[in-house]
Amino acid sequence: MNSKSTFISRRNFLTKSAALAGTVALSPLAGFAADSKMRIAIVGTGVRALGMWSHKIKEAYSDRVEFVGLCDINPGRVKYFKKATGFKCPTYTDFEKMMKEVKPDTLMVTTVDSTHDEFIIKGMEMGANIITEKPMTTDEDKCQAIIDAEKRTGKKVTVTFNYRYTPHRAKIYELLRSGVIGDVTSVDFHWYLDTSHGADYFRRWHRLKEKGGTLWVHKATHHFDLLNWWLESDPEEVSAYGSLDFYGKNNSFRHTNCRPCPHKDQCNFYFDITKKQQLMELYVDNEKHDGYLRDGCVFREDVNIYDKMAATIKYANGVQASYSLTTYSPYEGYRIAFNGKKGRIDLWVEESNPLTEKDYEEIIVTQNFGKREIIKLPIIKGGHGGGDKLMADRIFGGVKEDPYHQAAGVRDGALSILTGIAARNSCESGKPVKIKDLTSIVPQAKRQYV
């Protein structure tokens, strides 16, 4: 078999990536004058907003953004958030009061998933464009309500799919567009969450279906969006299975949370939150306001989501995708393969593996009848493999080009969650679920960009 290896240097790759990282028409900044600032309010001042959408954005884009309001149902948490960021803007526990008083043109939504729709819709009705964390919402009715509200108000929803911007994923998009493996016919996609990251979903509010919609929606929406984006086609039908085999009730002992637990010496999942100063100040010090335990027990009997999932997705262009998610793997990462009429693209990403450490990702392109190329891309440390910075540049940076169609609007947000919602509904009903039966969105064989 003929084989060659190509290494794209970090400098050359980052130069190319930066050139591709312009803002798009769907960005809330599109249409702003060069000397104007985006006036941003945040609702939901938890660790996600603190880590990704606050002081880092202010520091990087101080000439283009201004934070004008902070809101959270927990008064202690929003107070700490303001202190930690150094923001001078007012704080609120009443969302509508904030919107009326500070009148932001952009609302950042980083609340519990099941409440996203409330703030997205009210935010647009009160005059703001929306930047929302994924998932956009958690069920089909809320999804339809957001679609209707965007159309009714004329405002725009941007969904923060940072995975699209990671360099090796952008390279996959480029390779698929090049036709090097011909028409894609099927995809094998398997994601592994390790016993640190995976377990954390089961100690937080995500463990409850009514809060996060299960990991079919909260986590897998990232993965389904990648598939939809890579394939440039819409999911049409989903069949799925899921079960709770490892966490929750599947243990001989449990407690409410880790700090007072009598079993901490024998539990591999003991989480000592007292060693995490930020989590102590943001969550533990404010438990008295809402009772939320950030170090909850992963074996609590109220866990009602799946920890093992598998689905078959049929796309409108005929592609079939096999997907699985495991939440208790010894390492973190994923394997994906695109099977085409002329060959195959393989990628195995190890995001955390105690046994190996690499400084590059390998994309293997194998063509039928013998030709193989190994493309090595440098791993960019931090910020979801460099994706966070590229996405922030696009949303806040003021450039309009988007050759890879990485910007995600309401339709992208909807189709990603609808794939997960269909999978969840299929698990519960034991039957395949058609995407067209969930909302007004009609699946397209070939995605049309506007």
C-alpha positions as CSV (number, residue, x, y, z in Angstrom):
1,M,0.0,0.0,0.0
2,N,1.3,3.4,-0.9
3,S,1.4,5.8,2.0
4,K,2.6,9.3,2.7
5,S,2.6,11.6,5.7
6,T,1.8,15.3,5.7
7,F,2.5,17.5,8.7
8,I,0.9,20.9,8.8
9,S,3.0,23.1,11.0
10,R,1.4,25.0,13.9
11,R,2.4,28.3,12.5
12,N,1.1,27.7,9.0
13,F,-2.1,26.1,10.3
14,L,-2.9,28.9,12.7
15,T,-2.2,31.4,10.0
16,K,-4.7,29.6,7.8
17,S,-7.2,29.1,10.6
18,A,-7.1,32.8,11.5
19,A,-7.8,33.7,7.9
20,L,-10.9,31.5,8.1
21,A,-12.1,32.9,11.4
22,G,-14.3,35.9,10.4
23,T,-17.6,36.8,11.8
24,V,-20.8,35.9,9.9
25,A,-24.2,37.5,9.1
26,L,-25.8,35.4,11.9
27,S,-23.5,37.1,14.5
28,P,-25.3,39.6,16.8
29,L,-22.4,42.0,15.8
30,A,-23.3,41.8,12.1
31,G,-24.4,45.2,11.0
32,F,-22.9,47.1,13.9
33,A,-20.9,50.2,13.1
34,A,-17.2,49.8,13.6
35,D,-17.2,52.3,16.4
36,S,-20.2,50.9,18.3
37,K,-20.1,48.4,21.1
38,M,-22.2,45.3,21.7
39,R,-24.0,45.9,25.0
40,I,-24.2,42.4,26.6
41,A,-26.2,41.2,29.5
42,I,-25.7,37.7,31.0
43,V,-28.4,35.5,32.5
44,G,-27.0,32.5,34.4
45,T,-23.8,33.3,36.3
46,G,-22.4,29.8,36.8
47,V,-19.0,28.4,36.0
48,R,-19.6,28.2,32.2
49,A,-20.3,31.9,31.9
50,L,-17.5,32.7,34.3
51,G,-15.0,30.6,32.4
52,M,-15.9,31.4,28.8
53,W,-18.2,34.4,28.4
54,S,-17.2,37.1,30.8
55,H,-13.8,38.6,31.6
56,K,-11.9,36.8,28.8
57,I,-14.3,38.3,26.3
58,K,-14.0,41.8,27.9
59,E,-10.2,41.6,27.9
60,A,-9.9,40.3,24.3
61,Y,-12.6,42.6,22.7
62,S,-12.8,45.6,25.0
63,D,-13.1,47.9,22.1
64,R,-16.2,46.1,20.8
65,V,-18.1,44.8,23.8
66,E,-19.5,46.2,27.1
67,F,-21.1,44.1,29.8
68,V,-24.2,46.0,31.1
69,G,-26.0,43.5,33.4
70,L,-25.7,40.2,35.3
71,C,-28.7,38.1,36.4
72,D,-29.0,34.8,38.3
73,I,-31.7,33.4,40.6
74,N,-29.0,32.9,43.2
75,P,-28.1,36.3,44.7
76,G,-24.9,35.0,46.2
77,R,-23.7,33.5,43.0
78,V,-24.3,36.6,40.9
79,K,-22.5,38.7,43.6
80,Y,-19.4,36.4,43.5
81,F,-19.5,36.5,39.7
82,K,-19.3,40.3,39.7
83,K,-16.4,40.2,42.1
84,A,-14.5,37.5,40.2
85,T,-14.8,39.3,36.9
86,G,-14.3,42.8,38.1
87,F,-17.4,44.0,36.2
88,K,-18.9,47.3,37.2
89,C,-22.4,46.6,35.8
90,P,-25.5,46.1,38.1
91,T,-26.7,42.7,39.2
92,Y,-30.2,41.3,39.3
93,T,-32.2,38.3,40.4
94,D,-35.2,39.5,38.4
95,F,-34.6,38.9,34.7
96,E,-37.3,41.2,33.2
97,K,-36.2,44.0,35.5
98,M,-32.7,43.7,34.2
99,M,-33.8,43.8,30.6
100,K,-36.0,46.9,31.2
101,E,-33.4,48.8,33.1
102,V,-30.2,48.1,31.2
103,K,-31.7,47.5,27.7
104,P,-29.0,45.2,26.3
105,D,-28.8,44.7,22.5
106,T,-27.3,41.2,23.2
107,L,-28.3,38.6,25.8
108,M,-26.0,35.8,26.7
109,V,-28.0,32.8,28.0
110,T,-26.0,30.3,30.2
111,T,-28.7,29.1,32.6
112,V,-29.9,25.5,33.3
113,D,-30.7,23.9,29.9
114,S,-34.4,23.5,30.5
115,T,-34.8,27.3,31.1
116,H,-33.0,28.4,27.9
117,D,-36.2,28.8,26.0
118,E,-37.7,31.2,28.6
119,F,-34.8,33.6,28.4
120,I,-34.2,33.3,24.7
121,I,-37.8,34.1,23.9
122,K,-38.2,36.9,26.5
123,G,-34.9,38.3,25.5
124,M,-35.9,38.6,21.9
125,E,-39.3,40.0,22.8
126,M,-37.5,42.6,24.8
127,G,-35.3,43.7,22.0
128,A,-32.1,41.7,22.2
129,N,-30.2,39.3,19.9
130,I,-29.3,36.1,21.6
131,I,-26.1,34.2,22.1
132,T,-26.9,30.9,23.8
133,E,-25.0,28.0,25.1
134,K,-25.8,24.6,23.7
135,P,-28.2,22.9,23.8
136,M,-30.6,25.6,22.6
137,T,-33.4,24.0,24.6
138,T,-34.5,20.5,25.7
139,D,-37.7,19.4,23.9
140,E,-39.5,19.8,20.6
141,D,-42.2,22.2,21.9
142,K,-39.7,24.6,23.4
143,C,-37.7,24.4,20.2
144,Q,-40.7,25.3,18.1
145,A,-41.5,28.2,20.4
146,I,-37.9,29.6,19.8
147,I,-38.2,29.2,16.0
148,D,-41.5,31.1,16.1
149,A,-40.2,33.8,18.4
150,E,-37.1,34.5,16.2
151,K,-39.4,34.8,13.1
152,R,-41.9,37.0,15.0
153,T,-39.4,39.4,16.6
154,G,-36.8,39.7,13.8
155,K,-34.0,39.1,16.2
156,K,-31.3,36.5,15.8
157,V,-30.1,33.5,17.9
158,T,-26.5,32.4,17.8
159,V,-25.7,29.0,19.2
160,T,-22.1,28.5,20.5
161,F,-21.0,25.3,18.9
162,N,-17.3,25.7,19.6
163,Y,-16.5,22.2,18.4
164,R,-17.0,23.4,14.8
165,Y,-14.0,25.6,15.1
166,T,-11.4,23.2,16.4
167,P,-8.7,22.9,13.7
168,H,-8.8,19.2,13.1
169,R,-12.6,19.3,12.7
170,A,-12.3,22.1,10.2
171,K,-9.8,20.0,8.3
172,I,-12.3,17.1,8.2
173,Y,-14.9,19.6,6.7
174,E,-12.3,20.6,4.1
175,L,-11.5,17.1,3.1
176,L,-15.1,16.0,2.8
177,R,-15.7,19.0,0.5
178,S,-12.7,18.1,-1.6
179,G,-14.2,14.9,-2.7
180,V,-11.1,12.9,-1.9
181,I,-13.3,9.9,-0.7
182,G,-16.1,10.6,-3.1
183,D,-19.8,10.7,-1.9
184,V,-20.1,9.7,1.7
185,T,-22.4,6.8,2.4
186,S,-22.0,6.1,6.1
187,V,-20.4,7.3,9.3
188,D,-19.1,5.5,12.4
189,F,-19.0,7.9,15.4
190,H,-18.2,6.8,18.9
191,W,-17.7,9.2,21.8
192,Y,-16.1,8.3,25.2
193,L,-16.4,10.3,28.4
194,D,-13.9,9.3,31.1
195,T,-14.6,8.6,34.8
196,S,-13.8,12.2,35.6
197,H,-15.6,14.3,33.0
198,G,-18.3,11.7,32.5
199,A,-19.0,11.3,36.2
200,D,-19.3,15.1,36.7
201,Y,-22.6,15.1,34.7
202,F,-24.0,12.7,37.2
203,R,-23.1,14.8,40.3
204,R,-24.6,18.0,38.9
205,W,-28.1,19.0,37.8
206,H,-27.5,17.3,34.4
207,R,-28.3,14.0,36.1
208,L,-32.0,14.9,35.9
209,K,-33.9,14.6,32.6
210,E,-36.2,17.5,33.5
211,K,-33.1,19.8,33.8
212,G,-30.9,18.8,30.9
213,G,-33.0,16.7,28.7
214,T,-30.6,13.7,29.2
215,L,-27.1,13.5,27.7
216,W,-28.8,12.8,24.3
217,V,-29.5,16.5,24.4
218,H,-27.1,18.2,26.7
219,K,-23.9,16.5,25.5
220,A,-24.6,14.7,22.3
221,T,-26.1,17.8,20.7
222,H,-22.4,18.8,20.2
223,H,-21.8,15.6,18.3
224,F,-24.9,15.7,16.3
225,D,-24.2,19.3,15.2
226,L,-20.8,18.1,14.0
227,L,-22.4,15.4,11.9
228,N,-25.0,17.8,10.5
229,W,-22.3,20.3,9.7
230,W,-19.8,17.8,8.2
231,L,-22.4,16.1,6.0
232,E,-24.2,19.3,5.0
233,S,-27.4,17.4,5.2
234,D,-30.3,17.2,7.7
235,P,-31.2,14.2,9.9
236,E,-34.4,12.5,8.8
237,E,-35.0,9.6,11.2
238,V,-33.5,8.3,14.4
239,S,-33.6,4.9,16.1
240,A,-31.9,4.6,19.5
241,Y,-31.4,2.7,22.7
242,G,-30.2,3.8,26.1
243,S,-29.8,2.6,29.6
244,L,-28.5,3.5,33.1
245,D,-26.0,0.8,33.9
246,F,-23.2,2.4,35.9
247,Y,-24.2,5.5,37.9
248,G,-27.3,6.2,39.9
249,K,-28.9,3.2,41.5
250,N,-26.1,0.9,40.2
251,N,-24.0,0.9,43.4
252,S,-24.2,-0.6,46.8
253,F,-23.7,2.7,48.7
254,R,-24.5,6.4,48.2
255,H,-25.1,9.7,50.0
256,T,-26.5,13.2,49.2
257,N,-23.1,14.7,48.3
258,C,-19.4,14.1,48.8
259,R,-18.4,16.4,51.7
260,P,-20.4,14.7,54.5
261,C,-20.3,11.2,52.8
262,P,-19.4,8.3,55.2
263,H,-18.2,6.3,52.2
264,K,-15.6,8.7,50.9
265,D,-12.6,6.4,51.8
266,Q,-14.0,3.6,49.6
267,C,-15.5,5.6,46.7
268,N,-13.5,6.1,43.5
269,F,-15.8,9.0,42.7
270,Y,-15.2,11.0,45.8
271,F,-14.9,14.6,44.7
272,D,-13.1,17.0,47.2
273,I,-14.7,20.3,46.2
274,T,-12.9,22.0,49.2
275,K,-9.7,21.9,47.1
276,K,-11.4,24.0,44.3
277,Q,-11.5,27.6,45.6
278,Q,-13.6,28.9,42.7
279,L,-16.2,26.2,43.1
280,M,-16.3,26.8,46.8
281,E,-17.0,30.5,46.5
282,L,-19.3,30.2,43.5
283,Y,-21.4,27.3,44.7
284,V,-20.8,26.0,48.2
285,D,-20.9,29.4,49.8
286,N,-24.2,30.0,48.2
287,E,-26.0,26.7,48.8
288,K,-28.1,28.5,51.4
289,H,-29.9,30.4,48.7
290,D,-31.1,27.5,46.5
291,G,-29.8,24.2,48.0
292,Y,-27.8,23.3,44.9
293,L,-25.0,20.8,45.7
294,R,-22.2,21.0,43.2
295,D,-20.5,17.9,44.7
296,G,-23.6,15.7,44.5
297,C,-23.2,11.9,44.7
298,V,-23.0,10.2,41.3
299,F,-24.9,7.3,42.8
300,R,-28.0,9.2,43.9
301,E,-31.2,7.3,43.2
302,D,-32.8,10.3,41.6
303,V,-30.5,10.0,38.5
304,N,-32.9,9.5,35.6
305,I,-30.8,9.9,32.5
306,Y,-28.9,7.3,30.5
307,D,-25.2,6.6,30.9
308,K,-24.9,4.3,27.8
309,M,-26.4,5.3,24.5
310,A,-26.4,4.2,20.8
311,A,-28.3,5.5,17.8
312,T,-28.7,5.0,14.1
313,I,-29.4,8.2,12.2
314,K,-30.7,8.3,8.7
315,Y,-29.9,11.5,6.8
316,A,-32.0,13.1,4.1
317,N,-29.2,12.6,1.5
318,G,-29.1,8.8,2.2
319,V,-26.1,8.8,4.6
320,Q,-26.4,6.4,7.6
321,A,-24.6,7.3,10.8
322,S,-23.9,4.9,13.7
323,Y,-23.4,6.8,17.0
324,S,-22.7,5.9,20.6
325,L,-21.8,7.6,23.8
326,T,-20.2,6.0,26.8
327,T,-19.9,8.0,30.1
328,Y,-17.6,5.8,32.2
329,S,-14.6,5.1,29.9
330,P,-11.0,5.0,31.2
331,Y,-10.0,7.7,28.7
332,E,-11.7,10.6,27.0
333,G,-12.1,11.2,23.2
334,Y,-13.7,9.8,20.1
335,R,-13.3,7.8,17.0
336,I,-15.0,8.7,13.7
337,A,-14.8,7.3,10.2
338,F,-16.4,8.5,7.0
339,N,-17.0,5.8,4.4
340,G,-17.2,7.1,0.9
341,K,-17.4,5.6,-2.6
342,K,-13.8,6.3,-3.2
343,G,-12.3,5.6,0.2
344,R,-12.4,6.4,3.9
345,I,-11.4,9.1,6.4
346,D,-10.4,8.0,9.9
347,L,-9.8,10.1,13.0
348,W,-9.1,9.0,16.6
349,V,-8.9,11.9,19.1
350,E,-7.7,11.2,22.6
351,E,-8.6,14.2,24.7
352,S,-7.3,12.6,27.9
353,N,-5.5,9.3,28.2
354,P,-3.2,8.5,31.1
355,L,-1.3,6.0,28.9
356,T,-0.5,8.2,26.0
357,E,0.3,11.8,25.2
358,K,0.5,13.3,21.7
359,D,1.2,16.8,20.4
360,Y,-0.7,16.2,17.1
361,E,-3.9,14.7,15.7
362,E,-3.7,12.3,12.8
363,I,-6.3,12.2,10.1
364,I,-5.9,9.1,7.9
365,V,-7.2,9.3,4.3
366,T,-7.3,5.9,2.6
367,Q,-8.5,5.7,-1.0
368,N,-9.7,2.5,-2.5
369,F,-7.1,0.3,-4.2
370,G,-4.1,1.4,-2.1
371,K,-3.3,5.1,-1.6
372,R,-3.1,6.4,1.9
373,E,-2.2,9.8,3.4
374,I,-1.7,10.6,7.0
375,I,-2.3,14.3,7.8
376,K,-0.8,15.5,11.2
377,L,-2.2,18.6,12.8
378,P,-0.7,20.2,15.9
379,I,-2.8,20.0,19.0
380,I,-3.7,23.4,20.4
381,K,-3.8,23.3,24.2
382,G,-6.8,24.7,26.1
383,G,-10.0,26.2,25.0
384,H,-11.5,23.1,23.4
385,G,-8.5,22.6,21.2
386,G,-8.4,26.2,20.1
387,G,-12.0,26.3,19.1
388,D,-13.1,28.7,21.8
389,K,-10.8,31.5,20.6
390,L,-11.7,31.1,16.9
391,M,-15.4,31.1,17.8
392,A,-15.1,34.1,20.0
393,D,-13.2,35.9,17.2
394,R,-16.0,35.1,14.8
395,I,-18.8,36.3,17.2
396,F,-17.1,39.4,18.5
397,G,-14.4,40.2,16.0
398,G,-16.2,42.0,13.2
399,V,-15.1,40.1,10.1
400,K,-17.8,38.7,7.9
401,E,-16.3,35.9,5.9
402,D,-17.3,32.3,6.8
403,P,-16.0,29.9,4.1
404,Y,-16.5,26.8,6.3
405,H,-20.1,27.8,7.4
406,Q,-19.1,27.5,11.1
407,A,-21.5,30.1,12.4
408,A,-24.6,28.4,13.9
409,G,-28.0,29.9,14.0
410,V,-31.4,28.8,15.2
411,R,-31.9,26.1,12.5
412,D,-28.5,24.6,13.4
413,G,-29.3,24.7,17.1
414,A,-32.7,23.1,16.4
415,L,-31.5,20.2,14.2
416,S,-28.8,19.3,16.7
417,I,-31.2,19.0,19.6
418,L,-33.9,17.5,17.5
419,T,-31.5,14.6,16.7
420,G,-31.0,14.1,20.4
421,I,-34.7,14.6,21.2
422,A,-35.6,12.0,18.6
423,A,-33.1,9.6,20.1
424,R,-34.5,10.1,23.5
425,N,-38.1,9.7,22.3
426,S,-37.0,6.5,20.4
427,C,-35.5,5.1,23.6
428,E,-38.7,5.7,25.5
429,S,-41.1,4.5,22.7
430,G,-39.1,1.7,21.2
431,K,-39.8,3.1,17.8
432,P,-38.0,5.1,15.1
433,V,-38.7,8.9,15.3
434,K,-39.0,11.1,12.2
435,I,-37.5,14.6,12.5
436,K,-40.3,16.2,10.5
437,D,-42.8,15.1,13.1
438,L,-41.2,17.1,15.8
439,T,-41.3,20.8,14.6
440,S,-42.0,22.8,11.5
441,I,-38.5,22.2,10.1
442,V,-38.5,20.1,7.0
443,P,-35.2,18.1,6.6
444,Q,-33.1,19.1,3.5
445,A,-31.0,16.6,1.6
446,K,-28.5,19.4,0.8
447,R,-28.2,22.2,3.3
448,Q,-28.9,25.6,1.8
449,Y,-27.0,28.5,3.2
450,V,-28.3,32.1,3.1
